[in-house]
Amino acid sequence: MQPKFPYEPWRVTEHGFSARDLRENESVFALGNGFIGLRGNLEEGCATGAETIQGSFLNGVFDSEPIVYGEKAYGYAKNHETICNVMDAKSLVLTADGERLDMGASEITDHSRILDMRAGTLTRSFIWKAKSGAVLACEFARLVCLEREELAATRAIINCVSGSARLFIESAVAPAVIAEGDPNDPRNAAGKDRSLAISRLFADGPVLAMEQKTKNSGYTIACAVQHRGLEGQSETKEKSAVWTAEVKLNAGESLRLDKSVCYAAARYDEDPALLTRTIEQAKAAPDFDTLLKEQRAALDAFWAVAGVEIEGDDALLQGLRFNLFHLFQSAGRDGRRNIAAKGLTGEGYEGHTFWDTEAYILPVFIHTDPALARKLLEYRYAILPNARARARELGHPKGALYAWRTIDGEECSAYFPAGTAQYHIDGDIAHAICDYYDATGDLDFMAKCGAEILVETARLYYDLGFFSAAKGGQFVLNCVTGPDEYNVMVNNNVYTNCVAEENFRSAGEMMELLRLNCPEDYARLCDSTGFEPSEAEAWRKAADLMYYPDAVDGIYPQDDDFLNRKPWPLDTIPAEKHPLLIHYHGLTIYRHMVCKQADLILAMTQYGECWTLEEKRKNFFFYDKVTTHDSSLSMAVFSILANEIGEVGIGYDYFMSSARLDLDDMHHNTKDGLHMANMAGTWTGLVRGFGGMRNRKGRLSFAPVCPPQWQGYAFCVRYRGRTIRVHVTAEGAEYKLLEGEPITVYDHGDALELN
């Protein structure tokens, strides 16, 4: 199959212009820095014959509106939260001798766009033969500053190759044109009022600015643009601020225009001078060349640890680096913003954060950028009061229940069987906290944030479950939904019970560790949370007596009744009927033995010591036959377990499908934004799958295999202040300690001393 993009190790290049692929490519070519996210829209706007999804987003900035239910009941989620598509400042409209540039109507040759993952830029170039006869070579460059949260920048260079042309240039700050979306797809924001009110407009010389306000959530958003390189004039119109310039170019002459774009947001009028401050920031912004150097330096530091290498598979290498690049662009860095399911690349899932941040994305940053991982976990601490309030609303007198989908901590899922019932999210957050502490030894974070979360989530699970006489006095968790949303409101979902058991043990152990090592913090936590040592004893008992369904002929059911459901052979389901949730009523799905993603397989990769290798093998092949992989989270996990059981070929096939899911638009919804958790899953698939990395209670081990399609591969991991490089070939593995004190690691069980 002809690839959509050439296989290049550090770039994604679009040759020519495809109106059909414009929306998908706008996601692929998106740029961000954890706060600002800009879709890869054309500077001049949409092209004739094409559809566009315009997007400029600010992480954590949302509007809300009440959820309308046909029938209401106690405890239902009350409000939608939808990320704001804020004012657009990317536009740069060119007119040559009265002809407006239009990729669908103008005579264009040699068009290309390049996403450079080392430079952190999106560049675009083409030749435009104007109807007047002038030939213009046009170049655009765009970046969103990784070192400056508030700043993005663009550059345009127009060369007159032959003839002459009078160019009219228009740059504007204007409200976003919001896409309608698909009203039949619950994964997007169709049907919701996402418009913003303009509260102020500003135009003065080279500077434009706009202030917008949300209708209900109390946000004020400001954007200011500074133009450099050309003399022009500016004015405010009814709904925009516009800067224009007119230039006559003869053959051999050129022009250059740089734009500095600043965004800022504040809530509940906490910053009355927001617009003024943003204007001053735009005026003081460094020049474009300085920002390019800063951008390269930031990415050099990132790739020094996060960089991966694949010898002999350029398609895969491109996919992995593309995935890591977008993860780094989308992660919040201030402890108040997280990473949404689509990052900052589109409005799919409305900008919500889900459980997969902790289960899939955190492991990447824990082992490549621990400081960033801490900030993502601090977000969960920031919304802990919301989680406590939600627990009380659902009848739990103690503990905290995190929202299944949210932006600022409030539950936004209107469908509780596959939303609020996913109690495993508490355990996912707890597991990520434990993984972070194991990899970093960051006791300061545990004292300030982590331990309190562990206590509150353990309390929630203890109140949720009970010691069941019918199960011989074992501890059960009933009426929950696991990660597999095709099996809802079940008893004893294995994955949920696993994360709850770990949560019980880790909460008690961490409080004891603080008592011994940080007595003042321990006393403060006991005072603020009311923690008593007797709670930890009760949690240990619940963990020791946690119930798990017994295997039937070697097959472990995902929950008590999974194996009692009606089989639904996947080969009888037409391809166009996927994903099932859009084409079949929920009751039809829930009655069948079918999985969207097999959460038992996820449990076996996350808590592998609980099953033998032969048990994993048998269950892998069983669940492989009943899983649709309708979730983008599924294939990476199957790849990891396939490698562990020695099925490297199967692991490779799943891995390839996962690694290029967005570049090749395999789920046919890349237009709505990229799949962040799947992107993270590919790093995990390489490091934990092929590399066999496991970290558990201070022991870092590897069991690497090399698929025959590769000559070798390499990756780095951060662990307890060390940076370790692993290089694997068919002949074996080489481990190098690049930074930090000596450490013992294990290769297939053999101890290796690294100095």
Disulfide bonds with the S-S distance in Angstrom:
none
